[in-house]
């Protein structure tokens, strides 16, 4: 079981780190009564954080069960999406790039 968190590639690191934390909690709260979420929350909380462009985010959102994360300091822009944990993921998720924290 793992949760995918997608963060738009243009988001500054200082907002991306907070967005990832908010995304994980918001996703848990949204789906806390779901059987997959209950299995995931029992541990070890596997997460994959990826950097995506607009098109990748749109394509990923076609695969359901997610929560949007917006940032008020960036004009309430959609900056991240967290997907409910599951065992198997569509191929698009496996092709995404991991978040690179060395960007300035």
Rosetta blueprint (number, residue, H / E / L):
1 X L
2 X E
3 X E
4 X E
5 X E
6 X E
7 X E
8 X E
9 X L
10 X L
11 X L
12 X L
13 X H
14 X H
15 X H
16 X H
17 X H
18 X H
19 X H
20 X H
21 X H
22 X H
23 X H
24 X H
25 X H
26 X H
27 X H
28 X H
29 X H
30 X H
31 X H
32 X L
33 X L
34 X L
35 X H
36 X H
37 X H
38 X H
39 X H
40 X H
41 X H
42 X L
43 X L
44 X L
45 X L
46 X L
47 X E
48 X E
49 X E
50 X E
51 X E
52 X E
53 X L
54 X H
55 X H
56 X H
57 X H
58 X H
59 X H
60 X H
61 X H
62 X L
63 X L
64 X L
65 X L
66 X E
67 X E
68 X E
69 X E
70 X E
71 X E
72 X H
73 X H
74 X H
75 X L
76 X L
77 X E
78 X E
79 X E
80 X E
81 X E
82 X E
83 X E
84 X E
85 X E
86 X E
87 X L
88 X L
89 X L
90 X L
91 X H
92 X H
93 X H
94 X H
95 X L
96 X L
97 X E
98 X E
99 X L
100 X L
101 X L
102 X L
103 X L
104 X L
